[in-house]
Amino acid sequence: MSETVATPIYLFMAAFYVTIGCWKGFAFLREPTLTLALIAGSFFVGGLNYIEASPAGYRRMGEAFDQPWIATLPIYLCILTCFAIDHILTLIWVPTHPEEPRRTRRTIAAWTVGYTVAAVIMTVMFLGAHLTGPAEPLKFNTAQADEPRVLVFLGVFLSALACATVGTWRRSRRAKLEDEQMQHAMRWFGTSMAVTAGYVVCSAPAVVAAAAGHHQLDGVGVLGSVFGVVGCLLTGYGMSGAAATAWLRERRDIAVLQPLWDLVVASVDKNLSFGSSGARPNRTVNVRWTLHRRIIEILDGIRALQKWVSDEPAQVVKALHDKCLEDESTRTKFAIPKGGLPQHDLEALATAAVLQHAVVRLQEARTRSVADAEPAPPVSRGPAAAMPGNKTAAALERARLVRVARSLSHPLVDASLLIVHTARRADQSPHTVARVQ
C-alpha cells in the first residue's frame, strides 16, 4: 500500500470509526452501560489512531515534535488499546465460566493488567530506542528492526496483538447467544479478528528478516496494514451492523405502518396521536421511540374501534380463501399460493378487512349523527365480535401490525369488503354472497 493510497484510506477509516463512536456515545448517554462505554471508547481511540497513522498525519506529528518516528508510539498504543478493549468485551459477553461471575472478573482483571504491562514496556522501550533516518510511516517495523529496543517493542506489541485478536476470535466462535442480532454481531466480530491477525502473520516474519539484515520481506510487512484496514471495517460492521440493520427495519416498519395509522388513528380520533396529527413521523432521530409510539397509537385506535367491529368481513375473507383452495382460477385471481396462506397471514387479512369495515361503519354513523354528538354503535344481537389477533403477545404486536398494514390493499380484502357492503345494501347475508361464483 503506497502512501498516496494510504492517506485517503486511513482518513476514511478515521471518519468511519469516529461516526460509529459518536453513535455508540449517544447510545451510552441514553442508556449508560459498561459495554457501551467500552465500545464508544474503542471506536474513538481507533479514529484517533487512523488520523495519526495516515502518512500525512504521521509526518505532521513528526514535524511538530521534531522526531520523525515519534508517531509510532501513540499509534501502536492506540491499536493495542482498541484490541484489548475488544478482547475484554468478549470476556464480558461470552464468559468462560458464566456460573462464576467472580472468576470471570478475575480473568478480565488479569488480561487488563497484562495489556497495561505490555503498554508500559512498549513505552519504555520505544522512548529508550535510538531511531535514525527519515520517517517512512508504513515501514517502521522493518526500517528500525536492527535496533534491539525496537525489537523488544515490536515483540511485545505483536504478541499482545496476537493474544487479543486470536483470543477474541476463539471466544466469538464459541458464542451461543439467544439474541439473534447479538449472535450475528459476534460472528462478524470474530471474523474481523481473524482477518486482523493477518497483520501479525505478515509483520512478524518481515521484522525477523529485517533484524537479520534481509529486507526482501519488507513488502509483506506493508501488506499487513491491508489486513488491518479490512479487519477494522469488519469490526465496525460487527459492532454496528446488526444495530444498523435493526434501525433500517424500524424505519421501514414506520413507513409500512403509516396507512394503518391513517386508518385507525387519523380517521377515528386524532386525539389518539401523541404529536401533531398532520405531521409525518421522524424516521431519522429517535426511530425506535417513534416506532413504539406508532404501535401504541394504532393499538389505541383499534381499541376505540372495537364497538364498531363486525365479524362478517373476517368470515367472508376466510370463505373466499377456502374457495381459492378449491378453484384454481379464483386462487390465481387473488394471488393465493397453492397450499393457501399461513395462518398468521390469513389472520392479518381478516384483521385488515374488519378494521376497514369498522371505520366505514363509524364514519357512516358520524354522518347520520346530530351536530357534534358522539354516534352510538349499532345494537348487537349477540356477544360482541372479537377482533382477530386480539390475544397477540406484546412482543409479537409489531410483526402482526406490519402484516395487517401490508394487507390493507390485498385483493382478497377488497373483494371481501365489496361483498359485505353489497350484502348490506341488498339486506342479505354476506355468506351467501361469498359463495357466488
N, C-alpha and C positions, 0 to 999 in steps of 0.2 A: 504494500500500500504506500503510494508516494505521498509526500507532504501536501502536494496540491490537492490530491483527492481526500486526504485525511482531514484537513481543516474543515471543509463544509460538512463532512460526515459526522465528525466529532461535535460540531456546533449543533447539528440537527439532533444528535443524541442528547446533548445538554438540554435543548428545548423540550425534547420528549420526556426526559426524566423530571425536569422541573414542573412540567404540566401535570404529570401523574402525582408528583409530590404535593402540588397545590390541591389537587382533587382529594387526595387522601388526608391532607391537612384540614380541609374544610369538613371532611367526614369526621375527623378527630374532634373538631370543635363542636360538632353536633352530638357526638357520642364518644366521649373520651375513654379510650381503652389503651392498654399497653401495646397490643399488636398494631393498632392504627398509628400510634406514636412511632413505633419502630419502622413501620413501612414508610410513613411520610419522611422520617429522618433518613432512611436509606436512600430514597429517591432524591432528596435534596443534596445529600452528600455525593451521590452519583452524578447529578447535574453539575455540581461544582467541579468534580473530577474531570468530566469531559471538557469543560471550559479550559481547565489547566492543561489537560493532556493534548488538546489541539496544538499542532505545531506553532500556530500564531500565538496562542496563549502561553505556551511553553517558553517561547523566545522572549515574549514581553516580560514574563516573570524573571527570567534570567537577567534581562537588562535592568529591571528595577532593583534587583539585589546585587547586581554586578557579579553574579556567579552563574555561568551558563547552564550548569546542570541542576541547580537548586530545586527546580520544579518537580524533579523526580520524586523527592521525598514526600511532599504532600499528596502527589498523585498516587503513589503506591500505598500510602497510609489510608487514603480515601477508598481505594479498591479493597484493601483488607477490611476496612470498617464496613463497607457495603455487604461483602460476602460473609463476614462474621455475623452481621445482623440477620442475613438470610438464613444462616445455619441456626441461629438462636430461635428464629421464628418457627422453623420446622421442629425444633425440640419442644416448642410450646404447643404447636398444632398436632404433632404426632409423637407424644412422649413414649420413651422406651418402656416405661412401667406406669401406665395410666392409673393403676390402682394405688400407686405410691407417690403422691404429689411431692413429698419431702425429698425423695430420691431424684425425682425429675428436677427439682430446684437445685439440688447439689450438682447434677450434671450440667445444668445451664451455667451455674456459677463457675464450675471448673473450666468449661470452654471459654467463658468470658475472661477469666484470669489468664488462660493460655493465650488468647488473642491479644490481650493487653501487654503481656510479657513480650510477645513477638513484636508488637509495635514499638515497645521501648528499645529492644535490641536493634531493630532496624534503624531507629532514630540515632542511637549512639554510633552504630557502625557507619552510617551514611555521613554524619557530621564529622567523624574522625577520618574519613577516607580522603585520599589525595586524588582529586579529579582533574584531569588535564584535557586540553584540546577544546575546540569549539563544540557547542551543543549540537547533537543530532537527535531530535526528540524521539524518533521511533527506534533508535538504535542504542539506547543507553546500556541495555543488558549485555550486548556484545562489545560495544566500544570501550567499556570500562571494566570488563571481566578480568583483566590482568591485575587489578588492584585487590589484595586479599580481603580488605574490609568490605569492598563491594561484593565479593563472592559470598561472604557471610550474610550481608544484607539481602542479596538475591536468594540465597539458600533458605533463609528464614521466611522471606516473602513467598516464594514459590511453594514451600512446604505448607505454610499456613493456608495459602490459597487452595492448594490441593485438598487439604483437610476440609475446608469449608465447602468447596464445590462437590467433591465426591461424597462427603458426609450428607450434604443436603440432598443430593441425587438419590442416594440409597434410601434415606428416610422417606423421601417423597414417593418413591416406588412402593414402599410398604403401606402407604396411607390408604385406609379404607374408611372414608368419611360418609356419613349419611347424607349430608348436604351435597346435592349434585353439582352445584356451582363451585363449591369448595373443592370437591374431588377433581373437577375439570381444571381448576386453577393449580392444584397440587401436581397434576400430571404434566402440565406445561412448565410449571416451576422446576420440576425435576429434570425435564428435557433441557431447559435453559442451562442448568448447572452442568449437565453432561457436555454440552457444547462449549461452555466457558472453560471447562477443564482442558479443552484443546489448546488454550493459551499456555498452560503449564507444559503440556506434551510438546508443543513447538519450542517453547523458550528454554526448557531445561537442557536438551542436547546442544542447542546453539550456544548457551552460556558455557557449558563444559568444554565444547570445542574451541570457543574463543579464548577461554582461560589457558588452554594448551597451545595457543598461538595459531589455531586454524580457523579461518573466517569463512570457510565455504558454506557454512550453515547460517550465516547472518540473515539471509533472506527468509529462511524458515522461521527464525525468531521474529522477524517483522510480520510474517503471516499470522503469528499468534494473535496479533491485535485484531485481525478479522474475526477470529473465533470469539474474541472478547466482545466485539460490537454485536455480532449475531446473537451471542448468548444474552447480552443485555436487552436486546429487542425482545427476545423470548421471555426474559424475566419480567419486562414491562407488561407483556401480554398476560403472563401467568398471574401477576399481581392485580391487573386491572381488566383483563379481557372478559372474565366472567361477569364482573360488575358492569362493564360497558355493555355487554350483551343484554344483561337484565335491564339496564337503563333504556336501551333501544326498544326492548319488548314493552316496557312500561309506556314509552312514548307512543308506540304503535297501538297499544291497547286503549290509551286515552282517545286516540283518533277513532278507533273502531267503535268505542262505546258512545261516541258523540250522538249518532242517530237515536240510540236507545235513550240517552239522556234527554234529547229533544222531545221524545215521545212521552216519557213518563214523568218528567220534571217540568220542562218548559211548557208543555201542553196541559199539564194537570194543575200545578201550583208553583208559581215562580218563587214563592217564599221558601220552598224546599232547598233552593240554591243558596250556598254559603256566600258566594260572591255576586258580582254583577250578573244579572240574568242574561244579558245580551252578549257578554264577553266570552270569547273562546278561551279555553284553559291554557295555561302556560305549560308548554312541553319542553322547556329548556332548564328552568330552575325549579327546584323542589318537585321534581317529576313524581317521585313516589308518593309524596303527600297529596299532590293533585289527583293522582290515580285513586288513592284510597278515599279521598273526599268525593270523587265522582261516583265511586261504588256505593258509598253511604247514601248519597243523594238519590241514586237510582233505586236502591232498596227502600228508601223512604217513599219515593214516588210509587213504587209497586204496592207498598202497604196502603197508601192513600187510595189506590185504585181497587183494593180488594172488594169493596162493597158493590163495585160495578162489574165484577168478574162473572162470566158465564162459562160453563164447561163445554158449551156447544162447539166453539171453534176447535178446542182440543180434540173432541170426539171426531169431528169432521177430518182433521189432519190425520188422525190415526186410521180412519176409514179410507181416506184417499191413499195413504201409504200401503194399506193392505191390498187395495185394488191394484197398486203399482206392482206388487209382488205376483199378482195373478195375471196381469195383462202387460205384454211386452211394449206395446205402443204407448200405453199410459206411463209406464216406467221411463221410457225414453223421453216422453214429453216433459216429465218433471225432473229429469236428470237424477234419478234414484239408482244407486248401484244395484247389481244383480241380487246380492244377498240381502238387500234392504239397508236402511240406515242403522248405525249403532243406537242403542237406547238413549244415550245422552244427547245425541244429535236430534233424534225424534222428539225428545222432551223439549229441546231448545226451540224446535219449530212450533210445537204446541204452545209453548210459553209466548213466543212472538205473536202468534195468532190471537191468543187470549188477551194479551196486553193491547194490541191494536183495536180489537173489538171493544174492550172495556173503555178505551179512550173515546171511541166513536159514541158509545152509549152515554158517557159523561158529557161530551160536547153537545149531543142532541138534547139532553136534559137541561143543560145550561141555556140552550136556545129557547126552550119552552118555559124556563123559569121566569118569574116576575121580578123585574128590577134586579137588585143585587142579591136576592135571596139564594141561599145555597140549595141547589137542586137535591131532591130526595131520591135515593136509589130505588130501583124497582123492587116491589114486594116479592120476596122469594117464596115459592110454594113448598120448598123443602129445605134441607140444610144448605148453608152457604157453599158455593162451589170452591173447591180448593185450587189454589194457584199451582201449576206444575212446578216442581223443583223447590217448593216452599220449605222443605226439610233439609236443604243442602247445608253441609257443614260450612262454617265461616271461612275456613282455609280454602274451600273449593268455589266460593262465590265468584271470585274474579273470573276464573275459567268459564264458569256457567254463563255469566252475564255476557262475556265476549262471544260465546256461541249464540246466545239469544240475539245479540246485536247483529251478528252476521246473518241471522236467519230472517230478519225483518222483511227483506225483499225476495225471499226464496219463492219460486213459482208455486210450490205446494201451499205456502202460507197465503199467497194472493188468491189462489183458487179456493181455499177453504173459506176465506173471508167473503169472497163473492157468493159462495153457496149459502153461507149463513145469512148474509144480507138479503139475498134473493128470497130465501125461505121466510125471513121475517116479513118482507113485503108481501109475499104470497100467503102469509099466515099458514105455513105448513112446516112440518118437521124437517130440519136440515139433514136428518139421517136418510130420509127418502131421497132427498136431492143428491146426497153423496153417492147413492147407488145408480144415479142416472149415467148412461154411457156418455 
